[in-house]
Structure formats: C-alpha cells, structure tokens
Amino acid sequence: MNKLKAHVENIALHHTIFDLPFAYMGAFLAAGGVPELSTLLWITLAITGARSAALALDNLIDLKYDKVHPRFKRRPMVTGAVTPSEAALWVAGSLALCIFAVLQLPPICIKLLPIAAVPFLIYPFMKRVTFFCHGVLGIAIAMAPAGGWVAVRASIDWEMVMLCVAVGLWIGAFDAVYGAQDEKFDRAHGLHSLATKLGVPLALELARVLHVACIVCFVLTGFMVRAAWPYYFGVAIAALTLVYQHTLIAPWDFSSLTQMYFMRNGIVSAAMFFCTWWSYCID
C-alpha cells in the first residue's frame, strides 16, 4: 500500500481535476446532453491512463533537476520511494490502459491518438529548448476536451476547436505563472520559461492577458453550441477565480503560490463542467 501511495503521489492523481472535467465537458457539448455512460467510462479510463503516463514520464525525465530543486525534495522519485524502473513500468501500464480504453471508442479516436500523444511526449523536453514550454502543456491538456468531443461526435468541429483553445490558454497561462517562481533556478540550470525570456513582471502580465482571452473563448464556445444560461454562470465562476488568483501573486512575492493556490485552479474546470451539465438539465 505504501508503494501504491507513492506511485499515486508521483503522478499527482488529484491533478486529474485539471483535465478530466474538460473531457466530460467536451463529451456533453458534443452530445448536446448527457452522453452514454459507457462512453463516459472509457473517456475516464483513457484520460486517466494518458495523464498518468505523462506525469510519470515527466518526473522520470526531469529527475536530475528535481533532485537539486529545494521545492521538489519530497517528491517520491527524489526520495527513492519510486525508482526509475518502477516509473517506467508505470508509464507502460498507463499507456496500455489508455490504448485499451480508446479502442472501445469510435475508430477515429485510435487513429488520432498518436497525434494527441505528441504534446505529452515532447513536453518534458521543452523547458530545455524553448520558453514556449507552457504552450506545449496547454496543447497537451487541450487534448482532453478534444478527446471527449471526438469520442461522442466522431468528428472534429469548430466548436471543439474553440473549446480546446480556451482550455489551452487557461492551463498554459497558469503554468507560466506557476513557473515564474523558478526563474532563478531555471536560469542557473539553462532551462527556459516565459519568465526567463521576458522577465517575471512581463510574464505575469502576459499570463493575465492570456486568461482574459481564455474567458473570451469560453464565451464564444457557448455561443457556438447555443448553450443555456447556466453555462455562462460557469464562465463567470471561472473568470472570478482567475481574477482572484492573479491578485494573490506579485513579481516580488510568491508566498501565496502554495499547493492550495495550485489546486484552486481546479475550480475553473469543475465549474465549467458542472454548469455545462446543468445547462442541459433545464427546459
């Protein structure tokens, strides 16, 4: 049980709140209501398997940096609670789960899976080569609503694209904010981020602009799918959450950038999904 707990901590299973609700949201919007429960089950397993593999792979590839980063000294792979070989096996098992689940969905899903997997596979290397690493993470997480949509509709539509852009901007900008606190560490180790490229103040300002664009894209998605009013209530909750989060951070003060700050961003995904669901429950 201790080993299982270590693996769960290594993949930060609770961070599923950042992508699974958006996968469900994509499925609900594509169905114009509640999708079949079996479809939701396979979406759940596919997304869980994909992100578990991605997180374990990320920690495996970044282990040499995590070992010298003061903030990551308690991570399971740093303490030795999870070994590199165990992490590799976890990646393989998680990918197998993802592939099996995707095979239960319309054939187009397995055909598109290699494309969807590319951002996850290259993201761990991006900080070594470009400040656009946050954008790659945004694209990776945006594959969740895309997967949910295609699993139901078996097609790629403009409504789906707009939703994916909104999600990508949301998580990409958040990652830029979260990564700004590591600006000195990244510079010292030759790593790249928006903060190392533009400086912390400008990086935080750009993140605010991207979050405004994110909310605009959520609104446009609602217009495109002719969403009912509860959907826009979710957009309002998401907007207020982002505004509040930005008030807590300053270029000279990252003391509020705690685990609670990190998890509070899950309010955005949860609110958007539940309010989308709610919008189909009214006449």
N, C-alpha and C positions, 0 to 999 in steps of 0.2 A: 504493500500500500504506500509506503514511503517513496518507493521508486516511481510508482504511478503518479503520486502527487508531484514529484519533481518534474516529470515529463509534462504534466498539465501546467505547471508554473513556467516551464521552459517555453511552451507555445502560447502562454498567456491566454488560456481558453476564454476567460471573461472578456477579452477584447473582441470576441465574436460580435459583441453589441455594435461594433462599427460597420460590419458588412452584412450580416445575416438579415437584419430588419430591412435593409435596402433591397436585398434579393427577394424577400417576400413582397415588398412594395412593387418591384418590377413585375412580379407574377400577378398581383392583384390588379394592377393597371392594365396589363396585357389581357387579362381575363374579363375586365370590366365588372369585376365582382370577386367572389371567393373561388379560387381555383380548386381542383380536385385535391383531396387530402393526400392521395398517393403522390401527386406531383410535388406538393409541398414537402413531403417526406424526403423524396430524392433530391430536391433542391437543398434541403437542410444538410443531408449527408455529403453532397457534392461540395458545398461551400465550406463545411466544417473540415472535410478532408483537405481541400485546397489550401485553406489558410493555415491549417496545422502543419502541412508540409512546408509552406512558405516561411512561417515563423521559425520552425526548427532549422531550415536551411539558412535563413538569415543569421541566426545565432551561431550556427556552425561556421559560416564563412567569416563572421565578424569576431570570432572568439579571441584572436590575438589582440584586437583593440579593446574588447570588453574586459580582458584581464588587467589592463592598465588604466581603465576608466574608473575613478572613485565611485561614481554613481551606480555602477553595474557589479560591484563586488559581491553581491548576494545572489546573482543570477545562478541558476542550477548548473550551467556548464562551466561557470567560473569557479564555483566551489567544488566541482567534481561530482556533484550529485547525479549529473547526467554526463556520460562520456561521449566523445565524438562518434564512436562507433554506434552507440545506442541512439544518438541523434540521427545518424544516417539511416538506421533501420526504421526509425520513426517516420522519417521523410518518405521512405519507400512504402511503408504501410499506409500512410496517409494518402499518398498518390494513388495507391491501389484502390482505396476506399472511394476517392473522388472519381476515378475512371469507372468503377463498377456502378456508382450512382448515376453518372452521366449516361451510361449505356442504357439505363432504364427510361431515359427521356427521348424526345423526338430525335431522329438520326442527325439532324443538323447540329445538335449540341456536341456530339462527339467529334464531328468534322471541325467545329470551331474551337474545340478545347485547346489544341496546340497554340492557336493564336492568343487565346485568353491566358494561357500559362506563361507566355513570354515575359510580360512585365514582372510576374512573381520571380521568375528565374534570374532575370538580369538586375533586379532592384538591389540585392545585396552588394553588387559591384559598383553601383552608380556613384556612391559617395567618393569612390576612388578616382573618378574621371570627370564628373560634371556637377555643377550646382543644381541641375535640373532633376536631381535625385528625388526631390519632393513631388515633381510632376509624374515621374515614373510610378511612385507609390500611389498617387491619385488615380492613374490609369489602371493600376492593378486592382484597387478597391472598387473602381467603377465597373469592373467585370462582374461584380455581384449582382447589381440590378440588371445588367445586360443578360446575365445567365438566367435570372428569374423570368425576364421577359421572353427570351427565346425558348425557354422550357415550356412556356404556355402557348405562345403565338407561333413558334417555329419560323420566325421571320425577324428581320432587322428593320425597324421602323424609325422614323424621325422622332417620335415621342420618346422612344427608348434612348436615342442618341442624346436628346436634351437632358433626360434624367441622368444619364451617365456623366455628362459634362458637369451637372450640378454636384453630383457626388464626388467626382474627381477634384473639382475646385475646393470643395469642403475639406476633404482629407489632406489634399496637397498643401493648402494654406495652413492647416492645423499642424502638419508635420514641419513646415517652415518655422512656425512659432516655437514648437517644442524643441526643434534642433538649434534654435538661436542661442540657447543657454550653453551649448557646447562649442561655441565659436572659437574660443581659445584652444580647447582640446583639439578641434578639427584642424586648425591652422598648424598646431605643433606636430601633428601626425600626417600632414599632407592630404587631409580629407577635404571634401568640398560640400558646401551648402549655400543656401541663399544668403545667410549671414556672413559667410567668409567671402562671398562675391561682392555684396553690396554694403556690408556693414550691418550691425544689429538694428539700428533705428530704421533704416530704409527697408530692411527685410520685414520687420513687423508692420510697417506702413503698407507695404505691398500685400502682405497677408490679409490686412483689413480690406483692401480693395478687392482681392480675390473672393473674400467671404461675401462681400456685397454682391459681386457677380454671381456667386453661388445661389444666393436667395433669389435673385432675378431669374435664374434658370429654373429654380423650383416653381416659381410663379408661372413661367412660360410653359413648363410641363403641365401644370394644372389646366391652363387654357387649352393646350393641345389635346388633352384627353377629356376635356369638358368636365372637370372634377366638380363635385358638390362642395358647399361651403366648409364642411369640416376639414377638408384637405388644406384649405388656406389657413385654418386655425393652427394646423400643424406647422405650416410655413412660418406663422407668426411666432410660435414657440421656438422654432429653430433660430429665427432671427434674434429674438431676445436673448437666447442662450449664448449665441456668438458675440453679441454686443457685450454681455456681462463678462464673458471670458476675456475679451480684449481689454476691459477696464482693469483687470487684475494684473496685467503684465506691463512692464516698462523696460526700456533698454538697459536701465541700470538696476533693475530689481526683478529677479526671477524667483523670489521666495515663495510666491503663490503657485508656482508651476510644480505642484505636487501630484501624487497619484490620484487624488480627488479631482484635481483640475483635469487630468488626463481622462478619467472616466466620465466626468460631467459632459464631455462632448458626445457621449452616447445618448444624451437627451435628444440630440438632433435626429439621429437615425430612428430612435424609438418613437419620438413624437410624429415624425413623418410617416412611419408605417402605420401606427395605430390610428392616426387621423385619416389616412387613406382608407383603412379598413372601415372606420366609422362612416366615411362618406358613402360607402355602399350599403350601409345599414339604415339609411333614411330614405323615405319615399321621394 
